[in-house]
């Protein structure tokens, strides 16, 4: 193990997460009737570029997210004619009052594994998104992260040189949480294994894998050895539903090719910098030879940090 670095790390206080949700500009949600057809809803989502819909008559009775559209028994547009939002919505969603804090939101989203959290603000319903948590992290800890660079290229034949002591390699000689936590290796926040499909699979095959694996992200491989791309629920919603033949179209036609990836021994700070610069919510984590083993989101990173706060 490396010798402990002599530099001083700033203490992170719980008060840094105490900002009221009223202080943030979260997007407002429009309420759609339960009888709205999923075909109409898909068109609304595409046009407004939202990732969640509030459903109800006079008040919120449910929500429909990008992931919920994966439940549809889809083969072509005619297969979902007549299906209404009521049949795929999550009923009685969690709603926080805007007097709650950003820490309350992070803990609540982490405990329930939510990508969207509804906020009641006066007579309006707003939503906290993962990108809002990323924006908060980037702004609040800007100075702590400034000495770390984004990482978008690395060679599988290269050697990982650890220049500083990782946060998890220390004994309990740091009684308070410090900015050293941003040097925690990503393997400490890897809670889900990657689910794969082959670049030759069709959209129907990929959709089945996502449903069975209860995931919104598939890693696309070639010959089970080479990472070729990534496909998400958002890709299905924005590029496939209503437009493409799921039996004949391959995942390669709608996937994001050559996605950025990080090593499991890279640190939280690098993942945060990558997410903030390139505007994605998740990052693929690989082992030393470049094989994808997990996907980590900003929520998992913040949940880990907040768990260390006294």
ABEGO torsion letter per residue (X at the ends): XBBBBABBBBBBBAAAAABBAAABBBBBBBBBBAABBAAAAAAAAAAAGBABBBBEAABBABBBBAAAAAABBBABAAAABGBBAAAABBBGBBBBBAABBAAAAAAAAAAAGBABBBBBBEABBBBBBAAAAAAAAAAAAAAAAAABBBBABBBAABBBBBABBBAAABBAABABBBAAAAABBAAAABABBBBBBBAABBAAAAAAAAAAAGBABBBBBBGGABBABBBBAAAAAAAABGABBAAABBAAAABBBGBBBBBAABBAAAAAAAAAAAGBABBBBBBAAGBBABBBBAAAAAAAAAAABX
